[in-house]
C-alpha cells in the first residue's frame, strides 16, 4: 500500500500540474469552454457566463497548486478532500457531456491534447481510483522536506501561476497549440489530404417480416430487400467519421459574397480581428490604427474580421478612423485564431507570419 500510494501521489500530482499549466497558458480558451458548459442546453447556468474567465483562472491555478501540494505532502487533509471533491465533480461533468453528447471536448488539456467526451470520462475514472487509493492510504502520505520548504514552494507556485495568468491575458499564450499558430497555412489547414480515410457508415434497415420487426445492418447502403419483408425505415450511424481538417469553419464574407479565396491569395495581408464588438477593448484600436495606417502606406491590403453586424463594424471604423473594411467570420473561429479582442495578424498567401495582442502592436513589424 505504501508503494501504491507513493506511485499514485506522483502520477496524480504531475497530471494536475501539467493539465493546470496547459490551461493556464490559455485561460481565455478555457473560459470559452466553461461558457459551453454554462449554456442553456447543457447545465443552464447562464448567470455564470460573465464570470467565466475569473472562474477559469481560479480553477486552473487551484489545480496546479493541488498537484504541488499533493507531491510535497502539504496541508494533507485539505489537499486530499479538495482533490476528491474536484475529481468527483469533473467525473460527473465528463459523464454528463459524454452520455448526452453536450460538449464534444472537455478542454482538460486545452488545445494541446483533444479528448473525446468518453475518453475524458475514463481518464477521470482512472484519476478517481488513484485519488481514492491516496485518500484511504493517507497514513502513508508522508510530507517531503521541511515545513518551511513546503510552504515556500507552495507560495512560489502561487506567485508563478498568478504571474503567468496575468502575462497571457495581457499578451498571448506562451505556447500556441491551435491550428492558427504562426507558420501554419490556413488554406492547407482547410484541405483534406489524399490519403485521408473515407467515412464508414452503418445502415440499420428496419423491416417487418412475418409480423415481426427485424433490423438488418450493412455498410454498403444498399437496401437488402428481404423476401416478404416490408420496410419500416432506416437509420444510419458512423463507424468511422469523415476526416475533419484542422481548420473547417474559416470564411471571409461580406454582403453575402465569399472573399475567402481572394484574400488567402494576397501577398501582403493584415487582418484585424475583433470577434465581438460588444466586449471588445476599444482602447486597443488606437494601437491597431498605427499599425494599419503604416501598412496601408507600404502597400499592404488591410481588412477586419468580426462576427458583429456590418452596421456595428462600420460605426466602429468611423469612430476610430480606421481606413479599412470589416468582413464577417464565425465568432468561434475568430476566438480560436487569436486570444485578443482586438488582435492583429499578418498573412502571406494564407500563411500566418505574425500574430499579436493589441497590447503588443509595437512588436508588429511592417516591412
N, C-alpha and C positions, 0 to 999 in steps of 0.2 A: 504493500500500500504506500509505503514511504516513497519508493521509486516511481510509482504510478502518479502520485500527487506531484512529485517533482517534475516529471515529464509534462503532465497536464498544465502545470503552472507556467512553464516556459512556452509551450505551444499557444495557450490562450493569451498570455501576456503579449507575445510577439504579434499574434494575429490582431489583437485590439490596437496595438501601437501602429502597425502597418496600415490597417484599414482606416484608422482615425487620421493618420498623416496624409494618406491619399485623398481623403475627403477634405481635409483642412487645406490642402493645396488648391482646392477649388470649392470653397464653401458656397459660392453663388450657385454653382451647378447642383450641389446637394440641396440647397434651399428650393430649387425648381422641382427636385424630386419630392421633397416634402409637400410642396403645393399640390403635386399629383395625388398624394395620399389624402390631402385635406379636401379634395374635390367632392361635390355633392353625391356623385355616383360611387364613391369609394367609402371614406369614413364620414363624410358630410360634416367636416369641421372647418367650414369656410371662415369662421371668425378668427382662425389662427393664421390665415394666409398673410396678413400684414406683418406677422411676427416670424415668418418662415426663416428669414436669414439669421435672425437672432437665435432662434431655436437650433438652426443648423450649426452655428458656431458653438453653442453650448454643448450639443450632443457630441460633436467630433472632438472637442477639447477634453470633455469628460471621458470619452472613450480612450484617448491616448493616456490620460492620467491614470485611469483604472489599470491599463496594461502595465504602466511603470510601477504603480503601487503593488500590483499582484506579484510581479517579479521580485521586487525588493522586500515584500512582506510588510508593507507599511499600512497602518490602520487596518489590520486584518479583518476585524468584524465588519467595519463599514465597507471595505472593498468587496468582500465576499457577498454581502447582501445586495450591494449595488450591481455587481456582475450578474447575480442571479435574477434580479428584477429586470435588468436591461435585456438579458438573453431571452427570458420568458416573453417579454413584450415583443421583441423582434421576431421570435419564432411564431407567435400568433399573427403578427403582421405579414410575414412572408407566406404563411399558410393561407391566410385570407386572400392575399394577392394571387397566389397560385391556383387555389381552388376555384375562385370566382373570376380569375383572369382579369384582374382590375389594373394592376400596374405591371407592365411587362419586364421592367428592370428595377430591382430594388435599390440600386445605387450603392450597394455595400462597399464596393471598391471603386466608386466613381466611374470614370471613363477608362480607367486602366485595365479593368477586367470585367467584362459583361457576363452576368449570370442570368439564366432563365429563372422565372419565379420558383420552379420546383428545385432547381439547383441551389438557390438561396435558402429555401426551406430546409433542405437536407444538410446544408452547411451549418445552419443554426442548430439543427438537431445534434450534430456532432459536437458543436461547441457547448450545447446544453449538457450533454453527457459528461464532457470533460470538466465543466464547471461544477456539476454535481459531485464528481469524484473529489475535486478540491474541497468542496463545501463539507462533505461528510468525512473527509480525511484531513480536516483543517488542523488537527493536532500535529500533523507532520509538516505544516506550512510554517517553517521557521524563518524569522527575519534574517536578512542578509546585511552585513556591515553594521556599523554603529547607528544608534538612533539619530545622531546629528547628521551623519552622512545621508541617511534615508530622507530626512526632512529637507536637506539642501537639494538633493537630487529631484525630489518631487517639485520643489519650488522652482528650480531651474527649468524643469519640464513645462511647468505652467507658464513661466515668463516666455519661454521659446514659443509655445503654442499661441500665446496672445500676440507676440510679435509677428509670427508667420501669418496668422489670420488677418491682422491689420495690413501687413505688406501686400498680400494677394488681393485684398479688397481695394487698396489704393492704386494697385498696378494691375498685373495679370497673373494667372497661375505660374508658379516657378517652372513646372513641367506641364506641357500641353499634350494630353493623351487623345485629343479629338481628331476627327478626320480633316479638320480645317487648320491644322498646325502649319507653321511656317515651313515651306519646302514642298508641301503637298499640292497637287494639281487638282482643281475642282472637277474639270472635265473627266480626267482619268478616274476620279473618285466616284463618278456617276455611271461609269461604264461597267458592263457585265463581261468578265473575261470569257474567252472562248472555251476554256476547259471547266467552266462552272457546271456543277452537276445539275441536271434538269430536275424539276419537281416530280415527286411520285404521289399520285392521288389515288386514294382508295374509294371505290364506289360501293355503296351499300344499297343494293336493289331490294326493295320490299315488294313481295308478291303474295297473293292469296292462292294457295294451291290445295285443292281438295278441302276447302273450307278452313284451312289453317294458314296463319300468317308466317311466312318464312323470309329470311334475309339471305341473299346471295351476294357475296363480295368478290370484287375483282379490281384490277388496276388498269385494265385496258380501256375502260369507258364504254365498252360495247354492251348493249343490253343483252343479257343472257337468254331472255325469252324462253323460260322453261315450258315444256308441253303442259297444256291445261292450266297454266297459271295466268292470273290477272294482276297486272302491275298496279301497286298502290302508290308508289313514289320512289324516289331515290335521294340518298344523302351522300355527301362527299366529305372526306377528311384527308388532310395532308399527312402522308407517311414521311415524306421529306419536303420541306417547304421550298419555294423558289428562292434562288440566290438573291439576296438583297445587298446592293452595293453600299459601301460606307456612307456615301452621300446620295440620298434618294429623294430629297424634297427641296432642292435648291432651284429657285426660279427668279427671274428679274422681269417684272411685268409693270405695265402702265396703260391705263385706259383699255384694258382687255387685250393688249398686244404683248407678245412674248419677245423680250430682248436678250434672253439668256445667252444664246449662241453668239450674238453680236458682241456683247461686252466681254465674254470669255475669250474672244479672239483679239482683244485690244492689247497692244504692246505696252502701253503705259496707262494703267487704270488705277485711280484712287477711289476707294469705296468707303463712304462714311456710313456707319451703322448706328441707328437709333431705333431699337426694336419696338419701343412703345413710348410715344411722346407724353403720355400721362405721367410717367415716372422717370423721365429722362433727366439727367443732370444738366440743366440749362446753362450753368456757368461753364460747362465743358466746351460749348460751341465757340467761345471766343478763342480758345486754343486751337480747335479744329479749323476755324476760319483762316488763321495764319498759315497753316499748312496747305489748305486747299487753294488759297489765293496764290501762294508761291507755285504750287503745282500747275495751276492753270496758266500762269505766265511762262512756265517752262515746257508747255506743250502736252501736259497730261490731260487725259479725259477724267473728269470727276463726276461721280454720281453718289446719291444717297440711297440707302435701303431701309425701309421701315414697314411695319405691319399696320401702322396708323393710316388713316384715310388721306387721300390726295389733298383735301381741303386743309387738314391739320398740318401736313408737311409743307404745303405752300405758305401757310401762315407763319410757320416756324422759319422757313427760308427768308421770308420778307422781314421778319422781326430781327433775325440775326444777321441779315445782309449776306446770306450765303448765295454764291453765284453758281449754283448747280441745282439740278432737279432730283427729287426723290422718286424711287420706284418701289413697287410692292414686293415683299417676300414674306414667307411664313414666319410668324413670331418665334416659334420653337427653333427653327433653323437659325434665325439671327441670334438668338440667345446662345446657341451652340457655337457659332462662329467666333464670337468674342464676348468675354465676360465684362463688358463695359458698355454703358449706355449714356453717351455715345462712345464709339470706338472707331478706329480708322485702320484700313488695310491698303497695301499696295499689291496689285496683281500684274503679272506679265503673262499674257496668253493663258490665263486661268490658274497660273502658279502663284501661290501666296509668297511674296518676298518679304513683306514687313507686316507687323500687326502690333498696335499699341493701344493702351488705355488713354483716355483723354488727358489724364494727368501727366503722361509721358510723351506728349507730342513734340517736345524739344528733341527727343531722340529719333524722330521720324526723319529720314534722310530723303531729300528731293534732289535727284541728280540733274 
